[in-house]
Amino acid sequence: MPDTFNGLPLHPLVVHAVVVLLPLAAIGVAALAIRPSWRGRYGGLVVLITALATVAVPVASSTGEGLEQRVGDPGVHAQLGDTLIWFALPLLVAAVALFWLHRRAAHPTGETTGSRRTPAWVAVVIAVLAVVVAAANLVQVYRVGDSGAKAVWGSAPAASAGRGGGDAA
């Protein structure tokens, strides 16, 4: 995979897809878990966004490895970045499960026994797990991004990073 695009490192560009899509997916999954009535209207969109975010994670990791070869080891950031896929995949499973719950309830087979009806406790367990997984994704995206910012900028506040320590004349 190329590690530059038009002369720019590809990693910072791809990372923005993860930084935007994964939290958006996490918020969407939590919303579907909390508001079951939204699953039919927004469930497909949330699954799509979550799938795109999940695909973007290994692309960001791959481009990060290319950038690492050019600029050096980013330390903790690389380690945390490699774990993000293990957060994104359960989020995708949760999004699909919530959408599946809606589809299953919306399309009965015509049986009078109600055998296709998902027990209420199963729906509650899936919803609770979805919220937990969504929260874990938000925390991990923050941790990865924060460690990446520190790897690039150090501990200098952003406002003073370009001043070089002197007063502007």
Residue pairs with C-beta under 8 A, 6 or more apart in sequence:
1 10
1 59
1 62
1 63
1 66
2 10
2 66
3 9
3 10
3 11
3 63
3 66
3 67
3 69
3 70
4 10
5 13
9 63
9 66
9 67
9 70
10 63
10 66
10 67
11 60
11 63
11 64
11 66
11 67
14 56
14 59
14 60
14 63
15 60
15 64
15 145
15 148
17 52
17 53
17 56
17 59
17 60
18 53
18 56
18 57
18 60
18 84
18 141
19 141
19 145
21 49
21 52
21 53
21 56
22 53
22 56
22 57
22 84
22 88
22 91
22 137
22 141
23 137
23 138
23 141
24 49
24 53
25 46
25 49
25 50
25 53
25 91
25 95
25 137
26 91
26 133
26 134
26 135
26 137
26 138
26 141
27 134
27 138
28 42
28 45
28 46
28 49
28 50
28 95
29 46
29 50
29 91
29 94
29 95
29 98
29 130
29 131
29 133
29 134
30 130
30 131
30 134
30 135
31 38
31 42
31 46
32 38
32 39
32 42
32 43
32 46
32 95
32 98
32 99
32 130
33 94
33 98
33 126
33 127
33 128
33 130
33 131
33 134
34 127
34 131
36 101
36 102
36 123
36 127
39 98
39 99
39 101
39 102
40 102
40 106
43 95
43 98
43 99
43 102
43 103
44 99
46 95
46 98
46 99
47 92
47 95
47 96
47 99
50 88
50 91
50 92
50 95
51 92
53 88
53 91
54 85
54 88
54 89
54 91
54 92
57 84
57 85
57 88
58 85
60 81
60 84
61 81
61 82
61 84
61 85
64 74
64 77
64 78
64 81
65 78
68 74
68 78
74 147
74 148
74 151
74 152
75 147
75 151
76 147
76 151
77 144
77 147
77 148
77 150
77 151
80 140
80 143
80 144
80 147
81 144
81 148
83 140
83 144
84 140
84 141
84 144
87 133
87 136
87 137
87 140
87 141
88 137
90 133
91 133
91 134
91 137
94 126
94 129
94 130
94 133
94 134
95 130
97 126
97 130
98 126
98 127
98 130
101 118
101 123
101 126
104 116
104 118
105 117
105 118
108 116
108 117
109 116
153 161
